[in-house]
Amino acid sequence: MAAKKSRRKSAVHLNAHADLLSVPKETVEDRILYEIRKFIAAATFFNSQAAEKVGLSLTDTQMIHMLQLYGPSTPTRLAAGTGLSSGGVTVALDRLEKGGYIRREPNPADRRSLLIRLIPSRLLKLRETYEAIEAETRRSLSTLPARDLDAVIRFFEALSSIRRSNP
């Protein structure tokens, strides 16, 4: 009797979590979320492999991307943009500085802080890794009409806004 009750409880428990085993694709929104998750997973693995090729960690390459996207930044701004703690940012910056990817400079706007700058010549190896995928992405985007491209831009801007408001 106890075994039957235990099996029934296990079956209910499994059914309660069955929705965690698959991703719904019934609605357009479901399909978009599904494709976003596939893209993020593939991009994460691609970036991890790219980092490994040049002897960096995934965090290090993402920090480099943040500096490429936003320009010279303070450690505080990098922490806000990455979601890393100030200690995590410091550790990543220490590794990047040791590897010759960045330099810390006095911040002319605030003498108590630093600006983190990329060293362009050190980024050549990374650029080679990303050139092919960026070229293929540009080719794919060139097939879309301007109104679709505008929608894609608005969509990614909205996603970025969600990320900034929900760290």
DOVEXKOL-286705 format. One record per atom (N, C-alpha, C): residue in one letter; atom name; x, y, z. Coordinates in pm, 1 decimal, always signed. Layout:
// DOVEXKOL-286705
REC, a, CA, X, Y, Z
...
This chain:
// DOVEXKOL-286705
REC, m, N, +82.7, -119.2, +0.0
REC, m, CA, +0.0, +0.0, +0.0
REC, m, C, +87.5, +126.0, +0.0
REC, a, N, +189.3, +124.5, +83.6
REC, a, CA, +280.2, +238.5, +91.8
REC, a, C, +355.1, +257.5, -39.6
REC, a, N, +392.2, +146.7, -105.5
REC, a, CA, +462.5, +154.4, -234.1
REC, a, C, +372.9, +215.5, -340.0
REC, k, N, +242.7, +175.1, -340.6
REC, k, CA, +147.4, +231.4, -437.0
REC, k, C, +132.1, +381.9, -416.4
REC, k, N, +117.8, +421.1, -290.2
REC, k, CA, +102.2, +561.9, -256.7
REC, k, C, +227.4, +640.1, -298.8
REC, s, N, +343.8, +582.2, -276.4
REC, s, CA, +469.6, +646.1, -314.3
REC, s, C, +480.4, +661.4, -465.4
REC, r, N, +439.6, +557.4, -542.0
REC, r, CA, +442.8, +566.0, -689.3
REC, r, C, +347.4, +673.1, -739.0
REC, r, N, +225.9, +678.0, -678.1
REC, r, CA, +128.4, +780.2, -719.2
REC, r, C, +183.8, +919.7, -691.6
REC, k, N, +245.3, +937.1, -575.3
REC, k, CA, +304.5, +1066.1, -539.6
REC, k, C, +416.6, +1101.7, -636.5
REC, s, N, +499.7, +1003.4, -674.0
REC, s, CA, +607.1, +1026.7, -770.0
REC, s, C, +551.0, +1065.2, -906.0
REC, a, N, +444.1, +998.8, -949.5
REC, a, CA, +382.3, +1029.1, -1079.3
REC, a, C, +326.4, +1170.8, -1079.4
REC, v, N, +261.5, +1208.6, -970.7
REC, v, CA, +207.7, +1345.8, -960.4
REC, v, C, +323.0, +1445.1, -962.1
REC, h, N, +428.5, +1412.3, -888.5
REC, h, CA, +546.7, +1499.0, -883.9
REC, h, C, +608.0, +1513.8, -1023.2
REC, l, N, +621.3, +1404.1, -1096.3
REC, l, CA, +676.7, +1409.4, -1232.2
REC, l, C, +587.2, +1489.2, -1324.9
REC, n, N, +455.7, +1468.9, -1316.7
REC, n, CA, +363.2, +1543.4, -1403.1
REC, n, C, +367.7, +1692.3, -1373.3
REC, a, N, +385.5, +1726.9, -1246.6
REC, a, CA, +392.5, +1868.0, -1208.5
REC, a, C, +514.1, +1934.5, -1269.8
REC, h, N, +619.5, +1856.9, -1295.1
REC, h, CA, +741.6, +1912.9, -1351.4
REC, h, C, +761.0, +1880.6, -1498.6
REC, a, N, +664.1, +1813.3, -1559.3
REC, a, CA, +677.0, +1775.9, -1701.0
REC, a, C, +691.4, +1898.5, -1788.9
REC, d, N, +626.7, +2008.9, -1750.5
REC, d, CA, +635.7, +2129.9, -1831.7
REC, d, C, +777.2, +2187.5, -1832.5
REC, l, N, +860.6, +2145.3, -1740.4
REC, l, CA, +999.1, +2191.5, -1738.3
REC, l, C, +1085.6, +2117.3, -1839.1
REC, l, N, +1033.5, +2008.2, -1892.6
REC, l, CA, +1111.5, +1925.6, -1984.6
REC, l, C, +1098.2, +1967.1, -2130.6
REC, s, N, +1004.6, +2055.0, -2159.3
REC, s, CA, +987.8, +2097.6, -2298.1
REC, s, C, +959.0, +2247.0, -2302.2
REC, v, N, +976.4, +2301.8, -2418.9
REC, v, CA, +950.7, +2444.1, -2438.4
REC, v, C, +827.7, +2455.2, -2528.6
REC, p, N, +725.3, +2526.6, -2482.5
REC, p, CA, +604.8, +2536.8, -2566.4
REC, p, C, +632.9, +2613.8, -2695.4
REC, k, N, +565.7, +2570.9, -2803.1
REC, k, CA, +582.3, +2637.5, -2932.7
REC, k, C, +447.0, +2658.1, -3000.7
REC, e, N, +340.5, +2672.8, -2920.8
REC, e, CA, +207.1, +2685.5, -2978.2
REC, e, C, +178.5, +2824.0, -3035.6
REC, t, N, +216.5, +2929.2, -2963.1
REC, t, CA, +186.1, +3065.0, -3007.2
REC, t, C, +308.3, +3126.7, -3075.4
REC, v, N, +286.5, +3237.2, -3141.8
REC, v, CA, +397.4, +3310.2, -3204.3
REC, v, C, +496.6, +3353.5, -3096.7
REC, e, N, +444.3, +3399.3, -2982.2
REC, e, CA, +531.3, +3441.2, -2873.4
REC, e, C, +615.2, +3324.0, -2823.4
REC, d, N, +550.7, +3206.0, -2809.1
REC, d, CA, +625.0, +3086.1, -2768.2
REC, d, C, +737.7, +3056.6, -2866.7
REC, r, N, +706.9, +3065.0, -2994.4
REC, r, CA, +807.4, +3034.0, -3096.6
REC, r, C, +922.6, +3134.5, -3092.4
REC, i, N, +890.0, +3261.3, -3069.6
REC, i, CA, +995.6, +3363.3, -3060.4
REC, i, C, +1083.4, +3335.5, -2938.3
REC, l, N, +1021.4, +3308.7, -2823.0
REC, l, CA, +1099.4, +3277.9, -2703.1
REC, l, C, +1184.7, +3153.0, -2724.1
REC, y, N, +1131.4, +3055.0, -2793.4
REC, y, CA, +1205.4, +2932.9, -2825.8
REC, y, C, +1329.0, +2966.6, -2909.4
REC, e, N, +1310.8, +3048.4, -3012.6
REC, e, CA, +1422.9, +3086.2, -3099.2
REC, e, C, +1524.5, +3171.4, -3024.8
REC, i, N, +1478.0, +3258.1, -2935.2
REC, i, CA, +1570.5, +3338.8, -2854.8
REC, i, C, +1656.6, +3247.4, -2768.6
REC, r, N, +1593.4, +3150.8, -2704.1
REC, r, CA, +1669.1, +3058.6, -2618.7
REC, r, C, +1770.2, +2978.6, -2699.6
REC, k, N, +1730.3, +2933.4, -2818.3
REC, k, CA, +1824.4, +2860.4, -2904.4
REC, k, C, +1941.8, +2950.2, -2942.2
REC, f, N, +1911.8, +3075.0, -2978.6
REC, f, CA, +2015.2, +3169.7, -3017.8
REC, f, C, +2111.2, +3196.2, -2901.8
REC, i, N, +2055.9, +3221.1, -2782.5
REC, i, CA, +2140.3, +3250.0, -2666.4
REC, i, C, +2229.1, +3130.5, -2633.3
REC, a, N, +2172.3, +3011.5, -2636.4
REC, a, CA, +2252.1, +2891.3, -2606.1
REC, a, C, +2365.4, +2875.9, -2707.1
REC, a, N, +2334.3, +2889.4, -2835.7
REC, a, CA, +2437.7, +2875.9, -2938.9
REC, a, C, +2541.8, +2987.4, -2926.3
REC, a, N, +2496.5, +3110.4, -2899.6
REC, a, CA, +2588.8, +3223.3, -2886.8
REC, a, C, +2679.7, +3205.4, -2764.9
REC, t, N, +2624.8, +3153.8, -2657.1
REC, t, CA, +2705.2, +3131.6, -2537.3
REC, t, C, +2815.6, +3030.5, -2565.7
REC, f, N, +2779.6, +2920.2, -2631.5
REC, f, CA, +2881.7, +2819.7, -2663.5
REC, f, C, +2982.9, +2873.8, -2763.7
REC, f, N, +2936.4, +2950.4, -2863.1
REC, f, CA, +3029.1, +3010.3, -2959.9
REC, f, C, +3127.2, +3102.3, -2888.4
REC, n, N, +3075.0, +3188.3, -2801.3
REC, n, CA, +3161.2, +3281.8, -2728.1
REC, n, C, +3256.5, +3209.4, -2634.1
REC, s, N, +3210.7, +3102.3, -2574.4
REC, s, CA, +3296.9, +3023.4, -2487.1
REC, s, C, +3412.5, +2962.1, -2566.9
REC, q, N, +3381.5, +2909.4, -2685.2
REC, q, CA, +3486.3, +2851.4, -2770.5
REC, q, C, +3581.3, +2959.5, -2821.5
REC, a, N, +3526.5, +3075.9, -2855.0
REC, a, CA, +3610.9, +3187.1, -2900.3
REC, a, C, +3706.4, +3228.8, -2788.9
REC, a, N, +3655.7, +3236.4, -2667.1
REC, a, CA, +3738.8, +3273.3, -2552.1
REC, a, C, +3849.1, +3171.1, -2532.3
REC, e, N, +3812.2, +3045.7, -2539.6
REC, e, CA, +3909.6, +2938.1, -2519.7
REC, e, C, +4021.5, +2944.2, -2623.9
REC, k, N, +3985.3, +2976.6, -2749.0
REC, k, CA, +4085.6, +2984.3, -2856.0
REC, k, C, +4196.5, +3084.1, -2825.9
REC, v, N, +4160.4, +3193.5, -2758.1
REC, v, CA, +4259.9, +3297.4, -2730.3
REC, v, C, +4307.4, +3295.8, -2584.7
REC, g, N, +4267.8, +3191.7, -2511.4
REC, g, CA, +4315.7, +3176.0, -2374.9
REC, g, C, +4247.7, +3265.0, -2272.6
REC, l, N, +4122.3, +3302.4, -2299.8
REC, l, CA, +4047.2, +3384.6, -2205.5
REC, l, C, +3928.7, +3305.5, -2150.6
REC, s, N, +3867.6, +3359.6, -2047.5
REC, s, CA, +3743.4, +3300.8, -1996.7
REC, s, C, +3626.0, +3367.5, -2068.9
REC, l, N, +3509.8, +3305.6, -2058.3
REC, l, CA, +3389.2, +3364.1, -2117.5
REC, l, C, +3362.1, +3502.0, -2057.2
REC, t, N, +3380.3, +3515.4, -1927.3
REC, t, CA, +3360.4, +3645.7, -1862.0
REC, t, C, +3454.7, +3750.1, -1920.1
REC, d, N, +3579.1, +3711.6, -1943.7
REC, d, CA, +3677.3, +3805.8, -1998.9
REC, d, C, +3634.5, +3854.9, -2137.0
REC, t, N, +3592.4, +3763.4, -2222.7
REC, t, CA, +3553.3, +3806.6, -2358.5
REC, t, C, +3427.2, +3891.8, -2353.9
REC, q, N, +3336.6, +3861.0, -2262.3
REC, q, CA, +3216.2, +3943.4, -2252.8
REC, q, C, +3249.9, +4082.6, -2199.9
REC, m, N, +3347.7, +4091.6, -2111.3
REC, m, CA, +3391.9, +4222.3, -2062.3
REC, m, C, +3452.1, +4302.2, -2178.5
REC, i, N, +3529.3, +4234.3, -2263.2
REC, i, CA, +3584.6, +4300.7, -2381.9
REC, i, C, +3471.0, +4349.9, -2471.2
REC, h, N, +3368.6, +4266.0, -2491.6
REC, h, CA, +3253.9, +4308.6, -2572.9
REC, h, C, +3187.8, +4432.7, -2512.9
REC, m, N, +3170.7, +4435.3, -2381.4
REC, m, CA, +3108.7, +4551.5, -2316.9
REC, m, C, +3190.3, +4677.8, -2344.0
REC, l, N, +3322.3, +4665.9, -2334.5
REC, l, CA, +3407.5, +4781.8, -2359.8
REC, l, C, +3404.5, +4822.1, -2507.1
REC, q, N, +3392.4, +4726.5, -2598.1
REC, q, CA, +3379.7, +4760.4, -2740.5
REC, q, C, +3247.0, +4830.5, -2766.4
REC, l, N, +3141.2, +4782.2, -2702.9
REC, l, CA, +3007.7, +4837.7, -2726.9
REC, l, C, +2989.7, +4975.7, -2665.4
REC, y, N, +3042.3, +4995.8, -2544.8
REC, y, CA, +3015.2, +5119.5, -2471.0
REC, y, C, +3134.0, +5212.5, -2457.9
REC, g, N, +3249.4, +5168.2, -2505.2
REC, g, CA, +3367.3, +5252.9, -2497.2
REC, g, C, +3429.1, +5250.2, -2359.3
REC, p, N, +3531.6, +5333.5, -2338.8
REC, p, CA, +3598.5, +5336.5, -2208.5
REC, p, C, +3494.6, +5354.0, -2097.8
REC, s, N, +3509.1, +5273.6, -1993.7
REC, s, CA, +3409.1, +5271.6, -1886.4
REC, s, C, +3475.6, +5262.8, -1751.1
REC, t, N, +3403.1, +5304.3, -1650.4
REC, t, CA, +3449.7, +5287.4, -1513.2
REC, t, C, +3416.3, +5145.4, -1468.5
REC, p, N, +3486.8, +5094.8, -1370.8
REC, p, CA, +3451.1, +4964.4, -1316.2
REC, p, C, +3306.2, +4959.8, -1265.4
REC, t, N, +3258.0, +5069.3, -1209.5
REC, t, CA, +3120.0, +5074.6, -1160.1
REC, t, C, +3021.6, +5056.8, -1274.9
REC, r, N, +3047.1, +5123.2, -1385.7
REC, r, CA, +2958.5, +5108.9, -1502.4
REC, r, C, +2965.0, +4966.3, -1557.5
REC, l, N, +3082.7, +4906.8, -1558.6
REC, l, CA, +3096.4, +4768.9, -1605.4
REC, l, C, +3019.9, +4673.1, -1513.7
REC, a, N, +3024.7, +4697.4, -1383.8
REC, a, CA, +2949.9, +4613.4, -1289.9
REC, a, C, +2800.1, +4625.0, -1318.1
REC, a, N, +2752.3, +4747.3, -1339.5
REC, a, CA, +2609.9, +4767.0, -1368.1
REC, a, C, +2569.8, +4701.7, -1500.6
REC, g, N, +2655.7, +4712.1, -1600.1
REC, g, CA, +2624.0, +4656.3, -1731.9
REC, g, C, +2634.8, +4506.1, -1741.4
REC, t, N, +2717.5, +4447.5, -1655.1
REC, t, CA, +2738.9, +4302.6, -1662.0
REC, t, C, +2661.5, +4225.8, -1556.5
REC, g, N, +2623.6, +4293.1, -1450.1
REC, g, CA, +2559.2, +4223.1, -1339.7
REC, g, C, +2659.1, +4157.1, -1246.0
REC, l, N, +2788.4, +4176.4, -1272.5
REC, l, CA, +2891.8, +4121.9, -1184.5
REC, l, C, +2906.4, +4210.5, -1061.5
REC, s, N, +2953.4, +4151.7, -953.8
REC, s, CA, +2983.6, +4231.4, -834.3
REC, s, C, +3107.1, +4316.5, -863.5
REC, s, N, +3131.1, +4415.7, -778.7
REC, s, CA, +3251.1, +4498.2, -799.5
REC, s, C, +3376.4, +4412.1, -788.3
REC, g, N, +3374.3, +4314.1, -697.6
REC, g, CA, +3487.4, +4223.2, -685.3
REC, g, C, +3506.7, +4137.6, -809.3
REC, g, N, +3395.2, +4091.0, -867.2
REC, g, CA, +3402.1, +4011.1, -990.1
REC, g, C, +3458.4, +4091.2, -1106.0
REC, v, N, +3418.1, +4218.6, -1115.0
REC, v, CA, +3470.3, +4306.4, -1220.2
REC, v, C, +3619.7, +4326.1, -1200.1
REC, t, N, +3660.1, +4350.7, -1076.8
REC, t, CA, +3802.5, +4372.3, -1048.4
REC, t, C, +3886.5, +4250.8, -1088.7
REC, v, N, +3839.4, +4131.9, -1055.8
REC, v, CA, +3912.7, +4009.2, -1090.0
REC, v, C, +3924.1, +3995.6, -1242.1
REC, a, N, +3812.4, +4018.3, -1313.7
REC, a, CA, +3815.3, +4008.9, -1460.2
REC, a, C, +3909.2, +4114.0, -1519.1
REC, l, N, +3903.6, +4236.1, -1467.4
REC, l, CA, +3991.5, +4342.3, -1518.2
REC, l, C, +4137.5, +4311.9, -1488.6
REC, d, N, +4163.9, +4253.3, -1373.6
REC, d, CA, +4301.8, +4213.7, -1342.0
REC, d, C, +4353.2, +4114.2, -1445.5
REC, r, N, +4270.5, +4014.5, -1481.0
REC, r, CA, +4312.4, +3915.1, -1581.6
REC, r, C, +4333.7, +3981.1, -1716.8
REC, l, N, +4242.2, +4070.7, -1755.6
REC, l, CA, +4254.2, +4137.0, -1886.4
REC, l, C, +4374.9, +4229.2, -1891.1
REC, e, N, +4403.8, +4295.4, -1781.0
REC, e, CA, +4521.5, +4382.6, -1776.4
REC, e, C, +4648.5, +4298.2, -1785.0
REC, k, N, +4652.8, +4189.0, -1712.0
REC, k, CA, +4768.8, +4100.2, -1714.9
REC, k, C, +4790.0, +4044.1, -1856.0
REC, g, N, +4680.5, +4016.7, -1928.0
REC, g, CA, +4689.6, +3964.7, -2064.7
REC, g, C, +4715.9, +4071.4, -2169.1
REC, g, N, +4718.2, +4197.8, -2127.9
REC, g, CA, +4747.5, +4306.6, -2220.2
REC, g, C, +4628.2, +4354.5, -2301.3
REC, y, N, +4506.6, +4320.7, -2258.9
REC, y, CA, +4386.5, +4359.8, -2333.1
REC, y, C, +4332.8, +4496.7, -2294.2
REC, i, N, +4361.4, +4539.0, -2172.2
REC, i, CA, +4309.4, +4668.1, -2123.7
REC, i, C, +4419.5, +4742.3, -2049.0
REC, r, N, +4391.4, +4870.4, -2027.8
REC, r, CA, +4473.5, +4947.1, -1935.0
REC, r, C, +4379.1, +5033.1, -1850.9
REC, r, N, +4419.1, +5053.5, -1729.6
REC, r, CA, +4344.6, +5138.4, -1637.0
REC, r, C, +4408.4, +5276.2, -1640.8
REC, e, N, +4323.9, +5378.6, -1655.7
REC, e, CA, +4373.8, +5517.0, -1661.4
REC, e, C, +4295.7, +5601.9, -1563.3
REC, p, N, +4354.8, +5709.2, -1515.8
REC, p, CA, +4278.7, +5801.0, -1430.9
REC, p, C, +4157.4, +5854.7, -1508.9
REC, n, N, +4047.4, +5871.1, -1440.3
REC, n, CA, +3925.7, +5922.9, -1502.1
REC, n, C, +3928.9, +6075.5, -1492.7
REC, p, N, +3936.8, +6145.1, -1607.5
REC, p, CA, +3944.3, +6291.7, -1602.4
REC, p, C, +3817.5, +6356.1, -1544.2
REC, a, N, +3705.7, +6283.4, -1546.9
REC, a, CA, +3580.9, +6338.9, -1493.3
REC, a, C, +3566.5, +6315.4, -1343.1
REC, d, N, +3646.3, +6223.8, -1287.3
REC, d, CA, +3635.9, +6191.5, -1145.0
REC, d, C, +3768.7, +6132.0, -1100.1
REC, r, N, +3847.9, +6211.0, -1032.1
REC, r, CA, +3982.8, +6167.1, -998.3
REC, r, C, +3986.4, +6050.0, -900.7
REC, r, N, +3870.7, +6015.7, -841.4
REC, r, CA, +3866.0, +5900.5, -750.9
REC, r, C, +3845.1, +5769.1, -825.2
REC, s, N, +3810.8, +5776.7, -954.9
REC, s, CA, +3783.0, +5652.8, -1027.9
REC, s, C, +3878.1, +5636.0, -1145.9
REC, l, N, +3863.7, +5520.6, -1209.3
REC, l, CA, +3946.7, +5486.7, -1324.8
REC, l, C, +3859.7, +5468.7, -1447.5
REC, l, N, +3922.2, +5486.4, -1563.4
REC, l, CA, +3859.7, +5448.9, -1690.1
REC, l, C, +3932.4, +5325.3, -1740.5
REC, i, N, +3855.1, +5230.9, -1788.9
REC, i, CA, +3912.1, +5109.4, -1845.2
REC, i, C, +3907.9, +5124.1, -1996.1
REC, r, N, +4022.8, +5110.6, -2059.5
REC, r, CA, +4034.0, +5123.2, -2205.6
REC, r, C, +4089.2, +4994.2, -2264.2
REC, l, N, +4033.3, +4956.8, -2379.9
REC, l, CA, +4085.9, +4842.5, -2454.2
REC, l, C, +4214.5, +4881.8, -2524.9
REC, i, N, +4301.0, +4785.6, -2545.1
REC, i, CA, +4421.9, +4805.3, -2624.0
REC, i, C, +4395.4, +4740.8, -2760.7
REC, p, N, +4369.7, +4823.6, -2863.2
REC, p, CA, +4324.0, +4772.2, -2993.2
REC, p, C, +4412.5, +4663.6, -3054.4
REC, s, N, +4544.1, +4679.0, -3047.0
REC, s, CA, +4633.0, +4581.5, -3111.9
REC, s, C, +4616.3, +4441.6, -3053.1
REC, r, N, +4574.3, +4433.4, -2929.6
REC, r, CA, +4559.1, +4303.3, -2862.5
REC, r, C, +4430.8, +4231.4, -2906.9
REC, l, N, +4339.3, +4304.5, -2970.6
REC, l, CA, +4210.2, +4247.3, -3008.0
REC, l, C, +4211.4, +4178.3, -3144.5
REC, l, N, +4324.4, +4181.7, -3214.1
REC, l, CA, +4329.7, +4124.4, -3348.5
REC, l, C, +4292.9, +3976.2, -3351.0
REC, k, N, +4343.0, +3897.7, -3254.1
REC, k, CA, +4311.2, +3755.0, -3250.9
REC, k, C, +4161.4, +3732.5, -3231.6
REC, l, N, +4100.4, +3812.2, -3146.7
REC, l, CA, +3956.4, +3799.3, -3124.1
REC, l, C, +3877.1, +3837.8, -3248.1
REC, r, N, +3919.8, +3942.7, -3316.4
REC, r, CA, +3848.4, +3988.0, -3436.3
REC, r, C, +3842.0, +3877.5, -3540.3
REC, e, N, +3952.6, +3806.1, -3557.4
REC, e, CA, +3955.1, +3697.0, -3654.5
REC, e, C, +3849.5, +3592.3, -3622.5
REC, t, N, +3827.5, +3565.7, -3494.4
REC, t, CA, +3730.0, +3465.7, -3452.1
REC, t, C, +3587.7, +3509.2, -3486.3
REC, y, N, +3560.3, +3636.8, -3476.1
REC, y, CA, +3423.8, +3686.5, -3494.9
REC, y, C, +3392.7, +3732.7, -3637.8
REC, e, N, +3495.2, +3753.2, -3720.1
REC, e, CA, +3473.0, +3806.9, -3855.6
REC, e, C, +3377.4, +3722.1, -3938.6
REC, a, N, +3395.0, +3592.5, -3940.4
REC, a, CA, +3312.3, +3506.8, -4024.9
REC, a, C, +3165.7, +3509.7, -3982.7
REC, i, N, +3140.7, +3501.0, -3854.5
REC, i, CA, +3001.3, +3499.9, -3807.7
REC, i, C, +2935.6, +3635.7, -3830.2
REC, e, N, +3013.1, +3742.8, -3814.5
REC, e, CA, +2956.7, +3875.2, -3840.3
REC, e, C, +2927.6, +3894.1, -3988.9
REC, a, N, +3013.9, +3845.9, -4074.8
REC, a, CA, +2990.8, +3856.1, -4219.4
REC, a, C, +2866.4, +3777.9, -4259.1
REC, e, N, +2850.6, +3658.1, -4204.5
REC, e, CA, +2732.8, +3576.4, -4235.6
REC, e, C, +2605.7, +3642.5, -4183.6
REC, t, N, +2613.6, +3702.3, -4067.2
REC, t, CA, +2497.4, +3773.3, -4011.5
REC, t, C, +2460.9, +3892.4, -4099.9
REC, r, N, +2560.6, +3966.7, -4145.9
REC, r, CA, +2534.3, +4080.2, -4236.3
REC, r, C, +2469.9, +4033.2, -4366.5
REC, r, N, +2519.2, +3921.3, -4421.1
REC, r, CA, +2458.3, +3866.5, -4543.5
REC, r, C, +2312.6, +3830.7, -4520.0
REC, s, N, +2285.0, +3768.5, -4408.6
REC, s, CA, +2148.1, +3729.3, -4376.0
REC, s, C, +2058.7, +3852.3, -4357.9
REC, l, N, +2108.7, +3952.8, -4288.5
REC, l, CA, +2030.8, +4075.6, -4268.8
REC, l, C, +2005.7, +4148.8, -4399.9
REC, s, N, +2099.1, +4139.3, -4493.2
REC, s, CA, +2083.2, +4210.1, -4621.4
REC, s, C, +1967.3, +4154.5, -4703.4
REC, t, N, +1915.4, +4039.3, -4668.4
REC, t, CA, +1802.3, +3981.3, -4741.1
REC, t, C, +1667.9, +4032.1, -4690.2
REC, l, N, +1668.9, +4104.5, -4579.7
REC, l, CA, +1543.8, +4150.7, -4519.9
REC, l, C, +1509.0, +4291.3, -4565.7
REC, p, N, +1379.6, +4317.8, -4581.7
REC, p, CA, +1338.5, +4455.1, -4616.0
REC, p, C, +1363.4, +4550.6, -4498.6
REC, a, N, +1376.5, +4677.9, -4529.5
REC, a, CA, +1408.6, +4779.9, -4428.6
REC, a, C, +1309.7, +4779.0, -4312.6
REC, r, N, +1181.1, +4759.7, -4339.9
REC, r, CA, +1081.7, +4761.6, -4231.3
REC, r, C, +1104.1, +4644.8, -4134.8
REC, d, N, +1148.4, +4530.9, -4186.6
REC, d, CA, +1179.3, +4417.1, -4099.7
REC, d, C, +1303.8, +4446.1, -4016.4
REC, l, N, +1402.2, +4508.7, -4077.3
REC, l, CA, +1523.4, +4544.2, -4003.5
REC, l, C, +1491.1, +4642.2, -3891.1
REC, d, N, +1402.9, +4738.3, -3919.9
REC, d, CA, +1361.0, +4832.3, -3816.1
REC, d, C, +1291.5, +4758.5, -3701.3
REC, a, N, +1209.1, +4659.1, -3734.3
REC, a, CA, +1140.8, +4580.4, -3631.2
REC, a, C, +1241.4, +4501.0, -3548.1
REC, v, N, +1342.2, +4447.1, -3612.8
REC, v, CA, +1445.7, +4371.9, -3541.0
REC, v, C, +1518.8, +4465.0, -3444.1
REC, i, N, +1553.7, +4583.8, -3490.6
REC, i, CA, +1622.6, +4681.0, -3404.4
REC, i, C, +1534.4, +4717.0, -3284.9
REC, r, N, +1406.7, +4747.9, -3308.8
REC, r, CA, +1316.0, +4782.6, -3198.9
REC, r, C, +1303.6, +4666.8, -3099.9
REC, f, N, +1296.8, +4545.5, -3151.6
REC, f, CA, +1284.8, +4427.4, -3066.6
REC, f, C, +1406.2, +4412.8, -2976.1
REC, f, N, +1526.0, +4421.5, -3032.5
REC, f, CA, +1645.5, +4406.6, -2950.4
REC, f, C, +1663.0, +4522.6, -2853.7
REC, e, N, +1623.5, +4642.7, -2893.4
REC, e, CA, +1627.3, +4756.1, -2800.1
REC, e, C, +1533.1, +4730.9, -2682.1
REC, a, N, +1414.3, +4676.0, -2711.6
REC, a, CA, +1319.1, +4644.8, -2604.6
REC, a, C, +1375.0, +4536.7, -2512.5
REC, l, N, +1437.8, +4433.8, -2569.4
REC, l, CA, +1498.4, +4329.5, -2486.1
REC, l, C, +1608.6, +4386.7, -2398.1
REC, s, N, +1690.8, +4474.8, -2453.3
REC, s, CA, +1798.1, +4537.4, -2375.0
REC, s, C, +1739.6, +4620.2, -2261.7
REC, s, N, +1630.0, +4687.5, -2288.0
REC, s, CA, +1565.1, +4768.1, -2187.0
REC, s, C, +1511.9, +4680.1, -2072.3
REC, i, N, +1456.4, +4563.9, -2107.0
REC, i, CA, +1408.5, +4470.3, -2005.7
REC, i, C, +1525.9, +4426.1, -1919.6
REC, r, N, +1637.2, +4394.1, -1981.6
REC, r, CA, +1755.5, +4347.5, -1908.6
REC, r, C, +1806.4, +4454.5, -1812.3
REC, r, N, +1806.1, +4580.6, -1857.8
REC, r, CA, +1855.3, +4689.2, -1771.9
REC, r, C, +1764.3, +4710.7, -1652.4
REC, s, N, +1633.5, +4691.3, -1670.4
REC, s, CA, +1539.9, +4716.8, -1559.8
REC, s, C, +1519.3, +4594.8, -1470.6
REC, n, N, +1571.3, +4478.4, -1510.3
REC, n, CA, +1559.1, +4355.6, -1430.0
REC, n, C, +1694.1, +4285.5, -1419.4
REC, p, N, +1785.2, +4344.7, -1342.1
REC, p, CA, +1919.4, +4284.4, -1334.0
REC, p, C, +1919.4, +4146.7, -1270.6
